């Protein structure tokens, strides 16, 4: 069954892609994967112990190094992203930290985007510079900005597309083409798109990262992260991850594997709901702007059509400001508070619709100037669309918008 992952539709792949196709006899006959809670495993001989201790990512040596449940989940994750290997870790930030620290050390340089997930942004602007790694942030909407910022000591380019929370896009082919010519490793955070809507590997990206907490898990009940790439690249990151202690728990690996079984169906419904909601909100008189790549009004719509299959399940909106930023800030808070179906909670990718007022969430972590540079308007609300009935979601939004313009 060699190269079967190239032949299978994603819906078939998520059902069977965790099996060992090269060694069928090694597969468990139980249809549900086992949870291996052991922290350590006994060797039958000195020779076997030496082999276990010196084989990278051995699944039956010590749980910080690997685990059979984790190994099975990683096999499927690698196939979903079309990569040789995957490394499952305790969180998306665990994966991002290990990947960056495996490629950059004191004296090196990293190029990244201005608009990133807040945890990634802090890693880039606080932790890495404190370790002697220089970081240059650029506007991801300008494909040439990455190459202009690169230096002789640039070791990595970090992209996130679509980005959080403004849904700005990065031209992956342009970034990968330049980086490849200079020997610079590229990493793309594919969390918002998921492997169903976008394959960064197809555009030449070296490493693909996910917060598996989001779409991959899909049920708001686990924390995990994954980075996919060549076998050599993943082993390099693994060596850093075991020092950082960012190993995933066997139970979370099991939950993730179970969630992946329905990934294509869930994401297809979320794509449909998000597009319907984006169109509805774009036509509403209380909305100043809708950020969603599949809308023709998105400034990077043509790029979205080239590198994404669908727009994804996340959109953000800006309410009309009225008399200014303070009024817009308060209107967004009233809108979020008035919603009934959509829940006011962080994260995304679950079965339920979640909303956050970005400026409220980040006002303690980012200055007004930093939020302005990231494109976070005072009235911006991020909507992570779930699996509810689209008409019900629209009705919930319509009713809440009628409250947003009322002063308390």
C-alpha positions in Angstrom: 0.0 0.0 0.0 2.9 2.3 -0.7 2.0 5.9 -1.3 -1.6 5.1 -0.4 -1.9 8.5 1.3 -1.5 10.1 -2.1 -4.4 8.1 -3.4 -6.9 8.4 -0.6 -9.4 11.2 -0.1 -9.0 12.9 3.3 -12.2 11.4 4.5 -10.8 7.9 4.0 -7.3 9.0 5.2 -8.6 10.1 8.6 -10.2 6.7 9.1 -7.2 4.5 8.0 -4.2 6.8 8.0 -2.9 5.9 11.4 -2.2 2.3 10.3 1.3 1.0 9.6 0.9 0.2 5.9 4.5 -1.0 5.5 4.2 -3.5 8.3 0.5 -4.7 8.5 1.2 -7.4 11.1 2.2 -4.6 13.5 -1.3 -3.1 13.5 -3.6 -3.7 16.4 -6.7 -5.7 15.5 -8.8 -3.5 17.9 -10.6 -0.9 15.8 -10.3 1.7 18.6 -6.7 2.7 19.4 -5.3 1.8 22.8 -4.2 4.3 25.4 -0.7 3.5 26.7 -0.3 5.2 30.0 3.1 3.7 31.0 5.9 6.2 31.7 8.6 3.6 31.1 9.2 0.2 29.5 11.4 -2.7 30.4 13.9 -4.1 28.0 14.4 -7.9 27.6 18.2 -7.7 27.2 21.1 -5.2 27.4 21.2 -5.1 23.6 17.6 -4.2 23.4 17.9 -1.5 26.1 20.8 0.1 24.2 18.7 0.0 21.0 15.8 1.6 22.8 17.9 4.3 24.4 19.7 5.3 21.2 16.8 5.2 18.7 15.3 8.7 18.3 11.6 8.8 19.2 11.4 5.2 20.4 7.8 4.7 21.4 8.5 2.2 24.2 11.5 3.6 26.0 10.4 6.6 28.2 7.2 8.5 27.7 8.9 11.9 27.3 10.7 10.4 24.3 7.6 8.8 22.7 4.5 6.7 23.2 2.7 4.1 21.1 -0.6 6.1 21.1 1.3 9.2 20.2 3.2 7.4 17.4 -0.1 6.2 15.9 -1.6 9.7 15.9 1.6 11.2 14.4 1.5 8.8 11.5 -2.0 10.1 10.6 -1.0 13.8 11.1 2.0 13.4 8.8 -0.1 11.9 6.1 -2.8 14.6 6.4 -0.1 17.3 5.7 1.7 15.2 3.1 4.9 15.1 5.1 7.4 12.4 6.0 7.0 12.8 9.7 5.1 14.5 12.5 5.9 15.3 16.1 3.0 15.6 18.5 3.6 17.8 21.6 1.8 19.1 24.6 0.4 22.3 23.0 0.7 24.5 19.9 3.1 26.8 21.8 5.1 23.7 22.8 5.5 22.8 19.2 6.3 26.4 18.1 8.8 26.9 20.9 10.6 23.6 20.1 10.7 24.3 16.4 12.1 27.8 16.8 14.6 26.8 19.4 15.8 23.9 17.3 16.7 26.3 14.4 17.8 29.6 16.1 20.4 30.3 18.7 22.3 33.4 20.0 23.6 35.4 17.0 20.9 34.1 14.6 18.1 36.0 13.0 14.5 35.1 12.4 11.9 36.8 10.1 8.3 36.6 11.1 5.0 38.4 10.6 3.6 41.4 12.4 0.3 39.6 12.8 0.7 36.4 14.8 -1.1 34.4 17.5 -0.4 36.2 20.8 1.7 33.4 22.2 3.8 33.2 19.1 4.2 37.0 19.2 5.5 36.9 22.7 7.9 34.1 21.9 9.2 36.2 19.0 9.4 39.6 20.7 10.2 38.7 24.3 11.8 35.2 24.7 14.0 34.9 21.6 15.6 38.4 21.8 16.4 37.7 25.5 18.3 34.6 24.3 20.3 36.6 21.7 18.2 35.8 18.7 17.2 38.9 16.6 13.7 38.9 15.2 12.4 41.2 12.4 8.6 41.5 12.0 7.2 42.3 8.6 3.8 43.0 7.0 2.8 39.5 5.7 0.6 41.1 3.0 3.8 42.2 1.2 5.4 39.1 -0.4 8.7 41.0 -0.8 8.9 42.1 2.8 10.3 38.7 3.9 13.2 38.7 1.4 14.0 42.4 2.1 14.2 41.6 5.9 16.5 38.6 5.5 20.1 38.7 6.4 23.1 36.4 6.1 22.4 35.0 9.5 18.7 34.4 8.9 17.9 30.9 9.9 14.1 30.7 9.8 11.0 32.5 8.4 7.8 32.0 10.4 4.4 32.5 8.7 0.8 32.2 9.9 -1.9 32.2 7.2 -4.7 33.0 7.6 -3.5 35.0 10.6 -5.1 35.6 13.9 -7.4 37.6 14.2 -7.6 39.6 11.0 -7.5 36.8 8.5 -4.6 38.3 6.6 -2.8 35.9 4.2 0.8 35.1 3.5 1.9 34.2 0.0 3.4 30.9 0.8 4.9 30.2 -2.6 6.7 33.5 -2.7 8.1 33.1 0.8 9.2 29.4 0.2 10.7 30.2 -3.2 13.0 32.9 -1.8 13.9 31.0 1.4 14.8 27.9 -0.5 17.3 29.8 -2.7 19.0 31.1 0.5 18.8 27.8 2.6 16.4 29.4 5.1 14.0 27.0 6.9 10.3 28.0 6.5 7.6 27.3 9.0 3.9 27.9 8.4 1.2 27.8 11.2 -1.7 26.2 9.4 -4.0 26.1 12.4 -6.7 28.4 11.0 -6.9 26.7 7.6 -6.5 23.0 8.7 -5.1 20.4 6.3 -8.5 20.2 4.7 -8.4 23.8 3.4 -4.6 24.3 2.8 -1.4 22.3 2.3 1.6 24.6 2.8 3.9 21.7 1.6 2.4 22.2 -1.9 3.9 25.6 -2.0 7.4 24.6 -0.8 7.1 25.2 3.0 9.5 23.1 5.1 7.6 22.8 8.4 3.9 22.9 9.0 2.6 23.5 12.5 -0.9 23.3 14.2 -2.4 24.0 17.5 -4.1 20.6 17.5 -6.3 21.9 20.2 -8.3 23.6 17.5 -9.7 22.0 14.3 -7.7 18.8 14.5 -9.1 17.9 17.9 -12.4 19.6 17.2 -14.3 19.1 20.5 -12.8 21.7 23.0 -11.5 18.9 25.2 -7.7 18.6 24.6 -4.5 20.6 24.4 -1.9 19.5 21.9 0.4 20.8 19.1 2.0 19.2 16.1 4.8 20.1 13.7 5.2 18.2 10.4 8.1 18.0 8.0 10.9 15.8 6.8 12.0 13.0 9.1 15.4 14.7 9.7 13.8 18.0 10.5 11.3 16.5 12.9 14.0 14.5 14.7 15.9 17.8 15.1 12.9 19.4 16.8 12.3 16.3 18.8 15.8 16.6 20.3 14.8 20.1 21.5 11.3 19.0 22.7 12.6 16.3 25.1 14.8 18.9 26.8 11.8 21.4 27.0 9.6 18.6 28.3 6.8 19.3 25.8 5.6 15.7 25.4 2.0 15.1 24.9 -0.1 12.9 27.3 -1.2 9.5 25.9 -4.8 10.4 26.7 -4.7 13.6 24.7 -3.1 11.7 21.8 -6.0 9.3 22.0 -8.6 12.1 22.1 -6.9 13.8 19.1 -6.9 10.6 17.1 -10.6 10.2 17.8 -11.3 13.8 16.8 -9.4 13.5 13.5 -11.8 10.8 12.3 -14.4 13.5 11.6 -12.1 16.3 10.6 -13.1 16.6 6.9 -16.9 16.5 7.7 -16.6 19.0 10.5 -14.4 21.5 8.5 -16.7 21.2 5.5 -19.7 22.3 7.6 -17.7 25.0 9.3 -16.6 26.3 5.9 -20.2 26.5 4.7 -21.4 28.2 7.9 -18.6 30.7 7.9 -19.2 31.8 4.3 -22.9 32.1 4.9 -22.4 34.1 8.0 -19.7 36.3 6.4 -22.1 37.2 3.5 -24.9 37.9 5.9 -22.8 40.1 8.2 -21.3 42.0 5.2 -24.7 43.1 4.2 -25.8 44.2 7.7 -26.0 47.9 8.3 -24.3 47.7 11.7 -21.1 46.1 10.3 -18.3 48.3 8.9 -16.1 45.4 7.6 -15.9 41.6 7.4 -12.6 39.9 7.2 -12.9 36.5 5.5 -10.7 35.3 2.6 -13.5 33.7 0.6 -15.3 37.0 0.2 -14.6 38.9 -3.0 -14.2 42.0 -0.8 -11.1 40.5 1.0 -8.0 42.4 -0.3 -6.2 39.1 -0.8 -9.1 37.2 -2.3 -7.1 36.2 -5.4 -4.3 34.8 -3.2 -6.9 32.9 -1.2 -8.2 31.3 -4.3 -4.7 30.2 -5.3 -3.5 28.6 -2.1 -6.7 27.7 -0.1 -9.5 25.3 -1.0 -12.0 27.2 1.1 -12.0 30.2 3.4 -12.0 28.3 6.7 -14.2 28.5 9.7 -13.0 31.8 11.2 -14.0 35.3 10.3 -13.7 38.7 12.1 -15.9 41.7 11.9 -15.6 45.3 12.7 -18.7 47.1 14.0 -19.4 50.6 12.9 -17.6 53.0 15.3 -20.3 55.6 15.8 -18.5 58.6 17.3 -15.1 56.9 17.6 -12.9 54.1 18.9 -14.3 54.2 22.5 -17.9 53.8 21.1 -16.8 51.0 18.8 -15.1 49.2 21.7 -18.3 49.4 23.8 -20.5 48.4 20.9 -18.4 45.3 20.4 -18.6 44.3 24.0 -22.4 44.8 24.0 -22.7 42.6 20.8 -20.7 39.8 22.4 -22.6 39.9 25.6 -26.0 39.8 23.8 -25.2 36.6 21.9 -27.0 33.4 23.0 -25.9 30.6 20.8 -22.4 31.9 20.2 -20.3 31.6 23.4 -17.8 34.2 24.6 -14.7 32.0 24.9 -11.2 31.8 23.6 -10.0 29.1 21.1 -11.7 27.9 17.9 -12.3 24.8 15.8 -14.8 23.1 18.1 -18.4 22.1 17.4 -19.7 25.2 19.0 -19.4 28.8 17.7 -17.1 31.0 19.9 -16.6 34.7 19.8 -14.1 37.1 21.4 -13.7 40.8 21.4 -10.0 41.0 20.5 -9.3 44.4 22.0 -10.7 43.3 25.4 -8.7 40.0 25.3 -5.4 41.6 24.4 -5.5 45.1 26.1 -3.4 43.8 29.0 -0.8 42.2 26.8 -0.5 44.6 23.8 -0.2 48.3 23.7 -2.7 50.3 21.6 0.1 50.9 19.1 0.9 47.1 18.9 -2.8 46.4 18.3 -2.9 49.0 15.6 0.1 47.5 13.8 -1.5 44.1 14.1 -4.7 45.5 12.5 -6.8 44.9 15.7 -9.5 47.6 15.6 -11.3 48.5 18.9 -14.5 47.2 17.5 -13.1 43.9 16.0 -14.8 40.7 17.0 -13.4 37.3 16.0 -16.0 34.6 15.2 -15.0 30.9 15.2 -17.9 29.2 13.5 -19.2 25.9 14.8 -21.6 23.2 13.5 -24.9 24.9 14.4 -27.6 25.5 11.9 -26.5 28.5 9.8 -29.9 30.2 10.0 -29.9 30.0 13.7 -26.5 31.6 13.9 -27.6 34.4 11.7 -30.7 35.0 13.8 -28.5 35.1 17.0 -26.1 37.6 15.3 -29.0 39.8 14.0 -30.6 40.0 17.4 -27.3 40.8 19.2 -26.4 43.5 16.6 -29.7 45.2 17.5 -28.3 45.6 21.1 -24.8 46.6 20.1 -25.8 50.1 19.0 -27.7 50.9 22.3 -25.8 52.9 24.9 -26.1 51.4 28.4 
